[in-house]
């Protein structure tokens, strides 16, 4: 049995935002309603995966005063 679908009415939506949503929906080849559902789903459920490019520079402040070569050499010596 199919679950009933809710209806959401949005009042006082600024015209510029509405036009941007319409344009975005057209580019994605979706109806306005489908695009809003897509955007709301992304916002609520999120996407926990990250691109490796998004991680670039993460934690760099931890390495500002560290000589990378000396650190790697020290780590390698600790393996023995």
KOLDREN-254201 format. One line per 10 residues: their letters; for each residue x, y, z of N, C-alpha, C. Coordinates in pm, 1 decimal. Layout:
<recs>
A	X,Y,Z,X,Y,Z,X,Y,Z | ...
</recs>
This chain:
<recs>
XXXXXXXXXX	84.1,-119.3,0.0,0.0,0.0,0.0,88.1,125.0,0.0 | 55.1,218.5,-83.6,133.9,339.0,-97.9,106.0,436.4,15.8 | 212.4,496.4,66.5,201.3,593.6,175.3,145.4,725.1,120.6 | 54.0,789.9,195.1,-1.0,917.8,146.8,108.2,1025.0,143.1 | 95.4,1115.6,49.1,191.8,1223.7,34.2,136.3,1351.1,97.1 | 224.3,1421.9,166.1,184.7,1547.6,229.6,190.5,1661.1,128.4 | 124.0,1768.4,160.1,126.3,1888.4,77.6,188.8,2000.3,158.9 | 276.1,2076.9,94.0,342.3,2188.5,159.8,313.8,2314.4,79.6 | 256.4,2413.8,143.4,232.7,2543.7,78.9,331.9,2642.7,137.3 | 396.2,2717.0,50.1,493.6,2817.4,95.1,437.4,2955.2,61.1
XXXXXXXXXX	421.9,3037.2,163.3,369.2,3172.7,142.5,482.4,3273.9,151.8 | 463.6,3383.9,88.8,557.7,3496.7,92.2,695.7,3460.4,38.4 | 700.1,3374.0,-61.3,825.4,3338.5,-126.5,867.8,3456.4,-214.1 | 984.3,3510.6,-191.5,1027.3,3625.2,-272.7,1032.6,3589.0,-421.7 | 985.3,3680.5,-506.0,982.7,3657.3,-650.9,1119.8,3618.9,-707.6 | 1228.2,3687.2,-666.7,1359.0,3649.0,-722.9,1396.4,3503.0,-689.7 | 1364.6,3459.2,-570.1,1393.4,3321.0,-531.8,1308.9,3224.1,-613.8 | 1182.8,3258.5,-634.1,1094.0,3174.9,-714.5,1147.1,3161.0,-857.6 | 1192.6,3271.5,-914.5,1246.3,3267.5,-1051.0,1373.6,3183.3,-1058.0 | 1458.0,3193.3,-955.0,1579.6,3110.8,-951.7,1545.1,2962.5,-941.0
XXXXXXXXXX	1446.3,2930.7,-859.3,1402.8,2791.2,-847.9,1347.9,2739.7,-980.6 | 1269.8,2822.6,-1047.6,1216.2,2783.5,-1178.3,1329.0,2757.0,-1278.0 | 1425.9,2846.2,-1280.8,1538.3,2831.6,-1374.5,1619.0,2706.0,-1341.2 | 1641.4,2683.6,-1213.8,1716.3,2564.6,-1171.7,1640.8,2437.7,-1210.9 | 1511.6,2436.4,-1189.4,1428.7,2321.0,-1225.0,1436.6,2294.7,-1375.0 | 1430.7,2400.4,-1453.7,1440.9,2384.8,-1600.2,1575.1,2323.9,-1639.5 | 1684.1,2375.2,-1578.1,1817.7,2322.9,-1610.3,1830.7,2174.8,-1573.9 | 1764.8,2134.5,-1467.4,1771.3,1996.1,-1420.6,1664.6,1907.5,-1485.4 | 1584.1,1968.6,-1571.3,1473.8,1899.8,-1639.4,1376.6,1837.1,-1538.6 | 1343.9,1917.9,-1437.5,1247.4,1876.7,-1336.2,1137.3,1981.0,-1328.8
XXXXXXXXXX	1024.7,1939.9,-1273.9,919.4,2038.1,-1246.2,965.2,2119.7,-1125.3 | 898.4,2230.5,-1103.7,932.1,2313.4,-987.9,913.7,2234.0,-859.3 | 804.2,2159.0,-849.3,778.7,2078.1,-729.7,887.4,1972.3,-710.6 | 927.6,1907.3,-818.4,1033.0,1805.9,-808.9,1165.0,1867.4,-763.4 | 1195.3,1985.8,-814.0,1319.6,2052.9,-776.1,1318.5,2091.4,-629.0 | 1206.5,2143.3,-580.8,1196.4,2180.4,-438.9,1210.3,2055.9,-351.5 | 1146.9,1946.3,-391.2,1159.4,1821.1,-315.1,1304.9,1774.9,-315.5 | 1370.5,1784.1,-429.9,1511.4,1744.8,-440.9,1598.2,1828.3,-346.4 | 1580.9,1959.7,-348.9,1659.9,2049.0,-264.6,1632.9,2025.6,-115.7 | 1506.4,2007.4,-80.1,1472.7,1980.9,59.8,1531.0,1847.7,106.5
XXXXXXXXXX	1525.8,1747.8,21.0,1582.9,1617.1,55.5,1732.1,1629.6,80.0 | 1802.4,1700.7,-7.6,1946.4,1721.2,10.1,1976.0,1794.3,140.2 | 1897.2,1894.9,170.6,1920.6,1974.9,290.4,1895.2,1895.6,418.1 | 1792.9,1812.8,416.6,1754.4,1739.3,537.3,1836.8,1612.8,555.1 | 1854.0,1538.0,445.9,1925.8,1411.9,456.4,2075.7,1431.3,438.8 | 2112.7,1531.0,362.6,2253.0,1560.0,341.6,2326.2,1449.6,268.9 | 2445.5,1480.3,229.3,2533.1,1384.6,164.8,2660.4,1381.5,247.1 | 2681.7,1272.5,320.0,2795.3,1263.6,411.0,2927.6,1237.4,340.2 | 2923.5,1206.4,211.3,3048.0,1181.1,141.3,3113.5,1313.0,104.1 | 3244.7,1312.0,104.1,3319.0,1431.2,66.4,3414.8,1396.1,-45.7
XXXXXXXXXX	3435.8,1490.9,-131.8,3536.3,1476.7,-235.6,3672.3,1495.6,-169.7 | 3771.8,1426.4,-219.6,3907.6,1444.0,-167.8,3951.4,1589.9,-181.3 | 3899.4,1659.2,-282.2,3935.3,1799.4,-302.2,3882.4,1888.7,-190.1 | 3771.6,1848.4,-127.1,3716.2,1926.1,-16.4,3803.2,1915.2,108.4 | 3887.7,1813.2,114.1,3972.7,1791.2,230.8,4107.3,1862.2,219.0 | 4134.2,1921.0,102.2,4262.5,1986.8,79.4,4287.1,2095.1,183.5 | 4402.8,2088.2,247.0,4441.7,2188.0,345.5,4385.9,2163.7,484.5 | 4302.2,2061.0,499.8,4242.9,2032.2,630.0,4352.2,1992.5,729.1 | 4360.4,2058.9,840.3,4458.9,2027.7,943.4,4595.8,2088.9,920.2 | 4608.0,2175.5,820.0,4740.3,2231.3,788.8,4799.2,2310.9,905.0
XXXXXXXXXX	4712.0,2364.5,990.0,4763.3,2441.3,1104.1,4841.3,2352.7,1201.5 | 4816.4,2222.7,1197.8,4889.5,2130.4,1285.7,5033.3,2109.6,1239.3 | 5061.9,2141.0,1113.8,5193.1,2113.9,1056.0,5275.2,2239.9,1029.1 | 5230.1,2354.9,1076.6,5297.9,2480.3,1041.6,5442.1,2486.4,1091.3 | 5470.7,2430.0,1207.0,5607.0,2437.7,1262.8,5675.7,2301.3,1264.6 | 5633.8,2212.6,1176.1,5689.3,2078.2,1173.1,5766.7,2059.1,1043.0 | 5889.0,2008.4,1055.0,5967.9,1972.0,937.2,5918.3,1835.6,892.1 | 5852.5,1830.3,777.5,5789.8,1707.4,730.2,5890.7,1593.8,713.4 | 6007.0,1623.4,658.2,6109.1,1520.2,637.4,6155.3,1462.4,770.6 | 6182.3,1548.4,867.6,6225.9,1502.5,999.4,6115.6,1419.6,1065.8
XXXXXXXXXX	5992.7,1460.2,1049.3,5880.6,1386.3,1108.3,5869.1,1246.1,1046.9 | 5877.2,1238.1,914.6,5868.1,1108.1,847.1,5984.6,1019.3,890.3 | 6104.9,1075.0,894.9,6221.5,997.3,939.3,6203.2,945.1,1080.8 | 6149.8,1029.4,1168.4,6125.1,989.9,1308.0,6022.1,876.5,1313.8 | 5917.8,887.5,1235.9,5815.3,782.9,1231.3,5874.7,652.3,1181.0 | 5955.1,659.4,1078.0,6016.1,538.5,1022.2,6108.9,471.0,1124.1 | 6184.5,552.0,1198.3,6273.6,495.8,1300.9,6193.7,423.7,1409.6 | 6070.8,472.3,1436.8,5990.3,413.0,1543.9,5934.3,276.8,1503.9 | 5939.8,242.5,1375.5,5887.8,115.0,1329.6,5979.7,-1.2,1367.1 | 6106.6,27.9,1389.0,6202.8,-80.5,1418.7,6191.8,-130.7,1559.8
</recs>
